[in-house]
């Protein structure tokens, strides 16, 4: 994993905490939430305030996410909104935190100027030991306050102010006035600068969870279903009509089609479909070259295509089907019939422009894992899992490619790939629990 860290492809965009004041604020919040403190004098945090260095020190990389169910968070600065989320258990968590910070940025900026804000993403369950419990999660509510209780005190002061204004004898109530003055010394003038946080509740209809080997729960669509990356039989009976796993390719294809969640790359507007397909071809060649023991060190795109020509008879079905699709798009070749049970089928799709496009692209990335660029962008957990099993030369090639072609211009790369509103990075997951934080198209339509 060191190669990914060096290229900024892992632990990238974390927020540095180095000043004694911020470290002490972090410790107050950490103790408030967990009863623990860190002895580190500098470290880095993600959007939730989780630090891989602190997790390493404590020997617990879920110290802010016990049970992987109700994630706690520590905000030291509103700059955290641009940081990734590590150790992801639910696909919606980062977007919820980002939206919350963005919607309340002025208030949070004022609060974090004096103290840390500590809180929790609360849902209706406290454990997901049984897959059925996932269906009880409907809404996520954010509960938070500073370690000094500024928000709670501001609410109390606001109630006292209302009493003072509304009660006939409020002007003569010395105890009420004294209480107001005491709270105002801590919160400031809430009549001029109200300390209220907005938009603290979020729906949770369609989402991915890392629990149970990875599940996609789609219940906010016309034809609901659960799609499992593991064996669906291990899930038991679920309170939903359809449950599929990755062996059910035809059923998954129908589910995506019936709900209008995908579109063929070659028919999508605003992208260069041929270029995208050719890059997928290169990745498939790289994968085949690894299996054949070919040294990919320093390989260029020309080298990869030379390998394809030399070893065409040894390349997998995905390559030949996508090559035929490129020929159709560029040279008016015959239309290739690629059915849903063909290994190349999910490589030919991308998410349609729906509110669930990020989640669908995440699913497609798992169903077409040889496209390492989409896997990295849309499903980092699966990418890091796959990366750990690759040969050293493939690791080097992919890391160099992503640093050169993606990390240098993330926005441009996503726009080129996905066309309509470019999706956010998929959930980050650095596999800390497994490896430790430091290493243990052509034709328009």
C-alpha positions as CSV (number, residue, x, y, z in Angstrom):
1,X,0.0,0.0,0.0
2,X,3.0,2.3,0.4
3,X,3.0,2.9,-3.4
4,X,-0.6,4.2,-3.2
5,X,0.2,6.4,-0.3
6,X,3.2,7.9,-2.1
7,X,1.0,8.7,-5.2
8,X,-1.7,10.3,-3.0
9,X,-4.1,7.5,-3.9
10,X,-4.6,6.4,-0.3
11,X,-5.0,8.6,2.8
12,X,-5.1,11.6,0.4
13,X,-6.8,14.9,1.3
14,X,-6.8,14.2,5.1
15,X,-6.7,17.2,7.4
16,X,-3.5,17.7,9.4
17,X,-3.9,18.3,13.2
18,X,-0.7,19.7,14.5
19,X,-1.3,22.7,16.8
20,X,-1.5,22.0,20.5
21,X,-4.8,23.8,20.7
22,X,-6.4,21.6,18.1
23,X,-4.9,18.5,19.6
24,X,-6.4,19.4,23.0
25,X,-9.8,20.1,21.4
26,X,-9.6,16.7,19.7
27,X,-8.8,15.0,22.9
28,X,-11.7,16.7,24.7
29,X,-14.1,15.5,22.0
30,X,-12.5,12.0,21.9
31,X,-12.8,11.6,25.6
32,X,-16.4,12.9,25.5
33,X,-17.3,10.3,22.9
34,X,-15.2,7.3,23.8
35,X,-13.5,8.0,27.1
36,X,-10.1,7.8,25.4
37,X,-7.3,10.2,24.6
38,X,-4.4,10.3,22.3
39,X,-0.8,11.1,23.3
40,X,0.1,12.0,19.7
41,X,1.1,15.6,19.1
42,X,0.2,15.6,15.4
43,X,-1.9,13.4,13.2
44,X,-4.4,13.5,10.3
45,X,-8.2,13.2,10.3
46,X,-10.9,12.4,7.7
47,X,-14.3,14.1,7.3
48,X,-15.6,12.4,10.4
49,X,-12.5,13.1,12.5
50,X,-11.2,9.6,12.4
51,X,-7.4,9.4,12.3
52,X,-5.5,6.4,11.1
53,X,-2.6,7.3,13.3
54,X,-4.8,7.5,16.4
55,X,-6.5,4.3,15.4
56,X,-3.1,2.6,15.2
57,X,-2.1,4.0,18.6
58,X,-5.3,2.8,20.2
59,X,-5.2,-0.5,18.5
60,X,-8.8,0.2,17.4
61,X,-9.6,1.6,13.9
62,X,-13.3,1.6,14.7
63,X,-12.9,3.8,17.7
64,X,-15.4,6.3,16.3
65,X,-17.6,3.6,14.7
66,X,-18.2,0.8,17.1
67,X,-20.2,-2.0,15.6
68,X,-20.1,-0.1,12.2
69,X,-23.7,1.1,12.8
70,X,-23.9,4.6,14.3
71,X,-20.8,6.6,13.3
72,X,-19.5,9.2,15.7
73,X,-17.7,12.3,14.4
74,X,-15.4,15.1,15.6
75,X,-15.3,18.4,13.7
76,X,-12.3,20.6,14.3
77,X,-12.8,22.7,11.1
78,X,-15.3,23.1,8.3
79,X,-12.4,22.2,6.0
80,X,-13.1,18.6,6.8
81,X,-16.0,18.7,4.3
82,X,-13.5,18.1,1.5
83,X,-11.7,15.2,3.2
84,X,-12.5,11.5,2.4
85,X,-14.3,9.1,4.7
86,X,-12.2,6.1,5.8
87,X,-13.4,2.8,7.2
88,X,-16.8,3.2,5.4
89,X,-19.6,1.0,6.5
90,X,-22.5,2.7,4.7
91,X,-22.2,4.4,1.3
92,X,-24.3,7.4,2.4
93,X,-22.2,8.4,5.4
94,X,-19.8,10.7,3.7
95,X,-22.4,12.6,1.7
96,X,-24.5,13.0,4.9
97,X,-21.6,14.5,6.7
98,X,-20.6,16.7,3.8
99,X,-24.2,18.0,3.4
100,X,-24.5,18.7,7.1
101,X,-21.2,20.7,7.2
102,X,-22.0,22.6,4.0
103,X,-25.6,23.5,5.1
104,X,-24.4,24.7,8.5
105,X,-21.0,26.1,7.6
106,X,-21.4,29.6,9.2
107,X,-22.6,28.1,12.5
108,X,-20.0,25.3,12.5
109,X,-17.3,27.8,11.6
110,X,-18.2,29.9,14.6
111,X,-18.5,26.9,16.9
112,X,-15.2,25.3,15.9
113,X,-13.4,28.6,16.3
114,X,-13.6,28.0,20.1
115,X,-14.2,24.3,20.5
116,X,-14.6,20.9,18.8
117,X,-18.0,19.7,17.7
118,X,-18.7,16.1,18.6
119,X,-21.6,14.1,17.4
120,X,-23.1,10.9,16.0
121,X,-25.0,9.7,12.9
122,X,-27.9,8.1,14.7
123,X,-30.3,5.6,13.1
124,X,-33.1,3.5,14.6
125,X,-30.9,0.5,15.3
126,X,-27.8,0.0,17.4
127,X,-26.6,-3.3,15.9
128,X,-26.7,-4.9,12.5
129,X,-25.8,-8.4,13.6
130,X,-28.7,-9.7,11.6
131,X,-29.2,-8.6,7.9
132,X,-32.9,-8.0,8.7
133,X,-31.9,-5.1,10.9
134,X,-30.8,-3.2,7.9
135,X,-34.4,-2.8,6.8
136,X,-35.1,-0.9,10.0
137,X,-32.8,1.9,9.0
138,X,-34.9,4.5,7.3
139,X,-33.5,7.9,8.4
140,X,-30.3,9.1,9.8
141,X,-30.4,11.9,12.3
142,X,-27.3,14.0,13.3
143,X,-27.0,14.7,17.0
144,X,-24.0,17.0,18.0
145,X,-22.8,19.6,20.3
146,X,-19.5,21.2,21.4
147,X,-17.7,19.6,24.2
148,X,-18.7,22.5,26.4
149,X,-22.4,22.1,25.5
150,X,-22.7,25.4,23.6
151,X,-25.6,24.3,21.4
152,X,-27.6,22.8,24.3
153,X,-26.9,25.9,26.4
154,X,-28.0,28.1,23.5
155,X,-31.3,26.3,23.3
156,X,-31.8,26.7,27.0
157,X,-30.9,30.4,26.7
158,X,-33.4,30.8,23.8
159,X,-36.1,29.3,26.0
160,X,-35.2,31.7,28.8
161,X,-35.3,34.6,26.4
162,X,-38.8,33.6,25.3
163,X,-39.9,33.4,28.9
164,X,-38.4,36.8,29.6
165,X,-40.3,38.3,26.7
166,X,-43.5,36.4,27.1
167,X,-44.1,36.3,30.9
168,X,-45.8,39.3,32.4
169,X,-43.5,39.4,35.3
170,X,-40.3,38.5,33.4
171,X,-38.7,41.9,33.9
172,X,-38.9,41.4,37.7
173,X,-37.8,37.8,37.8
174,X,-34.2,38.1,39.2
175,X,-33.5,34.4,39.1
176,X,-34.6,34.2,35.4
177,X,-32.4,37.2,34.5
178,X,-29.4,35.8,36.4
179,X,-29.7,32.5,34.6
180,X,-29.9,34.3,31.3
181,X,-26.7,36.3,32.1
182,X,-24.8,33.2,33.1
183,X,-25.7,31.3,30.0
184,X,-25.1,34.3,27.7
185,X,-21.5,34.5,29.0
186,X,-20.9,31.0,27.5
187,X,-23.0,31.2,24.3
188,X,-23.0,34.9,23.3
189,X,-26.1,36.8,22.2
190,X,-28.4,34.1,20.6
191,X,-30.9,36.8,19.6
192,X,-28.3,38.2,17.2
193,X,-26.2,35.1,16.5
194,X,-28.5,32.1,16.9
195,X,-26.7,28.8,17.4
196,X,-29.0,26.5,15.5
197,X,-28.0,23.7,13.1
198,X,-30.2,22.9,10.2
199,X,-30.9,19.9,8.0
200,X,-29.9,17.3,10.5
201,X,-32.1,14.4,9.2
202,X,-31.4,12.4,6.1
203,X,-33.3,9.6,4.3
204,X,-31.7,6.2,3.9
205,X,-33.6,4.3,1.2
206,X,-31.0,3.0,-1.2
207,X,-27.5,2.3,0.1
208,X,-24.5,0.0,0.2
209,X,-23.2,-1.5,3.4
210,X,-19.9,-3.3,4.1
211,X,-21.7,-5.6,6.4
212,X,-22.3,-9.2,5.4
213,X,-19.6,-9.2,2.7
214,X,-21.2,-6.2,1.0
215,X,-24.9,-5.6,0.3
216,X,-26.7,-3.2,-2.0
217,X,-30.2,-2.4,-0.7
218,X,-32.5,-0.8,-3.2
219,X,-36.0,-0.2,-1.8
220,X,-36.7,3.3,-3.1
221,X,-37.2,2.1,-6.7
222,X,-40.1,0.7,-8.6
223,X,-38.8,-2.9,-8.3
224,X,-37.0,-3.2,-5.0
225,X,-34.2,-5.8,-4.4
226,X,-31.1,-6.6,-2.4
227,X,-27.9,-7.5,-4.3
228,X,-25.2,-9.3,-2.3
229,X,-21.5,-9.5,-3.2
230,X,-21.4,-12.7,-1.1
231,X,-23.6,-15.8,-1.1
232,X,-27.2,-14.7,-0.9
233,X,-28.1,-18.0,0.9
234,X,-26.1,-16.9,3.9
235,X,-28.5,-13.9,4.4
236,X,-31.5,-16.0,5.2
237,X,-35.0,-14.8,4.6
238,X,-35.1,-11.0,4.1
239,X,-38.2,-8.7,4.2
240,X,-38.0,-8.0,0.5
241,X,-39.2,-9.9,-2.6
242,X,-36.0,-10.3,-4.5
243,X,-32.5,-11.1,-3.3
244,X,-29.7,-11.6,-5.8
245,X,-26.0,-12.3,-5.6
246,X,-23.3,-11.8,-8.3
247,X,-24.0,-15.2,-9.8
248,X,-27.4,-13.9,-10.8
249,X,-26.2,-11.8,-13.7
250,X,-29.4,-12.1,-15.7
251,X,-31.6,-11.1,-12.8
252,X,-29.3,-8.1,-11.9
253,X,-29.3,-7.0,-15.5
254,X,-33.1,-7.1,-15.5
255,X,-33.3,-5.3,-12.2
256,X,-31.1,-2.4,-13.5
257,X,-33.1,-2.2,-16.7
258,X,-36.6,-2.4,-15.1
259,X,-35.7,0.5,-12.8
260,X,-34.0,2.6,-15.5
261,X,-30.8,2.7,-13.6
262,X,-28.2,2.1,-16.4
263,X,-27.5,3.1,-20.0
264,X,-25.1,1.7,-22.6
265,X,-21.9,3.6,-22.8
266,X,-22.0,3.8,-26.6
267,X,-25.4,5.5,-26.4
268,X,-24.6,7.9,-23.6
269,X,-24.3,11.6,-24.4
270,X,-21.4,13.8,-23.4
271,X,-18.7,11.2,-23.3
272,X,-16.2,9.7,-25.8
273,X,-17.4,6.1,-25.7
274,X,-14.7,4.8,-27.9
275,X,-11.9,6.2,-25.7
276,X,-13.6,4.7,-22.6
277,X,-14.0,1.3,-24.2
278,X,-10.4,1.3,-25.4
279,X,-9.2,2.1,-21.9
280,X,-11.2,-0.8,-20.6
281,X,-9.5,-3.0,-23.2
282,X,-6.1,-1.9,-21.9
283,X,-7.0,-2.8,-18.4
284,X,-8.2,-6.2,-19.5
285,X,-4.9,-6.8,-21.3
286,X,-3.0,-5.7,-18.2
287,X,-4.9,-8.2,-16.1
288,X,-4.2,-11.0,-18.6
289,X,-0.5,-10.0,-18.8
290,X,-0.3,-10.3,-15.0
291,X,-1.8,-13.8,-15.2
292,X,0.8,-14.7,-17.8
293,X,3.7,-13.3,-15.7
294,X,4.5,-10.5,-18.2
295,X,6.6,-7.7,-16.7
296,X,4.6,-4.4,-17.0
297,X,7.2,-2.1,-15.5
298,X,7.2,1.2,-17.4
299,X,4.6,-0.1,-19.9
300,X,3.0,2.6,-22.1
301,X,-0.3,2.4,-23.8
302,X,1.5,1.5,-27.0
303,X,3.2,-1.4,-25.2
304,X,-0.1,-2.6,-23.9
305,X,-1.7,-2.7,-27.3
306,X,1.4,-4.5,-28.7
307,X,0.8,-7.1,-26.1
308,X,-2.9,-7.3,-27.2
309,X,-1.9,-7.9,-30.8
310,X,0.8,-10.5,-29.9
311,X,-1.4,-12.5,-27.5
312,X,-4.8,-11.9,-28.9
313,X,-5.7,-15.6,-28.9
314,X,-5.0,-15.7,-25.2
315,X,-7.1,-12.8,-24.2
316,X,-10.4,-13.4,-22.3
317,X,-14.0,-13.1,-23.8
318,X,-14.4,-9.6,-22.3
319,X,-11.6,-8.2,-24.5
320,X,-13.0,-9.6,-27.8
321,X,-16.6,-8.4,-27.1
322,X,-15.5,-4.9,-26.2
323,X,-13.2,-4.8,-29.2
324,X,-16.2,-5.7,-31.4
325,X,-18.1,-2.9,-29.8
326,X,-15.3,-0.4,-30.5
327,X,-15.3,-1.5,-34.1
328,X,-19.1,-0.9,-34.3
329,X,-18.7,2.6,-32.8
330,X,-15.7,3.7,-34.9
331,X,-15.8,1.7,-38.1
332,X,-19.5,0.8,-38.7
333,X,-18.7,-2.8,-37.9
334,X,-21.5,-5.3,-37.2
335,X,-23.4,-4.8,-34.0
336,X,-22.1,-7.3,-31.4
337,X,-24.8,-9.0,-29.4
338,X,-23.5,-9.0,-25.8
339,X,-26.1,-10.6,-23.5
340,X,-26.3,-10.2,-19.8
341,X,-24.7,-13.6,-19.1
342,X,-21.6,-12.6,-21.2
343,X,-18.6,-11.6,-19.0
344,X,-18.3,-8.3,-20.9
345,X,-21.9,-7.2,-20.3
346,X,-21.5,-5.0,-17.3
347,X,-18.4,-3.4,-18.8
348,X,-20.7,-1.9,-21.5
349,X,-22.9,0.0,-19.0
350,X,-22.7,3.1,-16.9
351,X,-25.2,4.5,-14.4
352,X,-28.1,6.6,-15.8
353,X,-28.5,10.1,-14.5
354,X,-30.6,9.4,-11.4
355,X,-30.2,10.3,-7.8
356,X,-28.7,6.8,-7.3
357,X,-26.0,7.1,-10.0
358,X,-23.1,6.9,-7.6
359,X,-24.5,3.8,-5.9
360,X,-25.2,2.1,-9.3
361,X,-21.7,3.0,-10.6
362,X,-20.4,1.4,-7.4
363,X,-22.3,-1.8,-8.1
364,X,-21.1,-1.8,-11.8
365,X,-17.5,-1.4,-10.6
366,X,-17.8,-4.6,-8.6
367,X,-19.5,-6.4,-11.5
368,X,-16.7,-5.3,-13.9
369,X,-13.6,-5.4,-11.6
370,X,-11.0,-5.5,-14.4
371,X,-11.8,-1.8,-15.1
372,X,-9.4,-0.7,-12.3
373,X,-10.1,3.0,-12.9
374,X,-13.8,2.8,-12.3
375,X,-13.1,0.4,-9.4
376,X,-10.8,3.0,-7.8
377,X,-13.2,5.9,-8.3
378,X,-16.4,4.2,-7.4
379,X,-15.5,1.4,-4.9
380,X,-12.3,1.9,-3.1
381,X,-12.9,-0.9,-0.7
382,X,-13.0,-3.4,-3.6
383,X,-10.1,-1.7,-5.3
384,X,-7.8,-2.0,-2.2
385,X,-8.9,-5.6,-1.7
386,X,-8.0,-6.4,-5.3
387,X,-4.8,-4.4,-5.2
388,X,-3.4,-6.5,-2.3
389,X,-3.6,-9.6,-4.5
390,X,-2.0,-8.2,-7.7
391,X,1.6,-8.8,-8.8
392,X,4.1,-6.1,-8.1
393,X,4.3,-5.1,-11.7
394,X,0.5,-4.7,-12.0
395,X,0.5,-2.7,-8.8
396,X,3.1,-0.4,-10.2
397,X,1.4,0.0,-13.5
398,X,-2.0,0.8,-12.0
399,X,-0.7,3.2,-9.4
400,X,1.3,5.1,-12.0
401,X,-1.7,5.2,-14.3
402,X,-4.1,6.5,-11.7
403,X,-1.6,9.1,-10.5
404,X,-1.0,10.3,-14.1
405,X,-4.5,10.0,-15.6
406,X,-6.8,10.4,-12.6
407,X,-5.3,12.0,-9.5
408,X,-3.8,14.9,-11.6
409,X,-7.3,16.0,-12.7
410,X,-10.0,14.2,-10.8
411,X,-12.9,16.4,-11.9
412,X,-11.9,16.2,-15.5
413,X,-11.5,12.5,-15.4
414,X,-14.9,11.9,-13.8
415,X,-16.5,14.3,-16.3
416,X,-14.9,12.4,-19.2
417,X,-16.1,9.0,-17.8
418,X,-19.5,9.8,-16.5
419,X,-20.6,12.8,-18.6
420,X,-23.6,14.1,-16.7
421,X,-23.0,15.5,-13.2
422,X,-19.8,13.8,-12.3
423,X,-20.2,11.5,-9.3
424,X,-18.3,11.9,-6.1
425,X,-15.6,9.5,-5.2
426,X,-17.0,6.3,-3.9
427,X,-16.6,5.4,-0.3
428,X,-13.0,5.3,0.8
429,X,-11.9,2.3,2.8
430,X,-8.3,1.8,3.4
431,X,-8.5,-1.8,4.7
432,X,-6.9,-0.6,7.9
433,X,-8.5,-3.5,9.8
434,X,-6.7,-5.9,7.5
435,X,-3.3,-4.3,6.7
436,X,-2.8,-1.5,9.1
437,X,-2.6,2.2,8.1
438,X,1.0,2.3,7.1
439,X,1.3,-0.8,5.0
440,X,1.3,-4.2,7.8
441,X,-17.0,7.1,-27.4
442,X,-17.1,7.4,-30.8
443,X,-20.5,7.2,-32.5
444,X,-23.1,9.8,-31.3
445,X,-26.7,9.0,-30.9
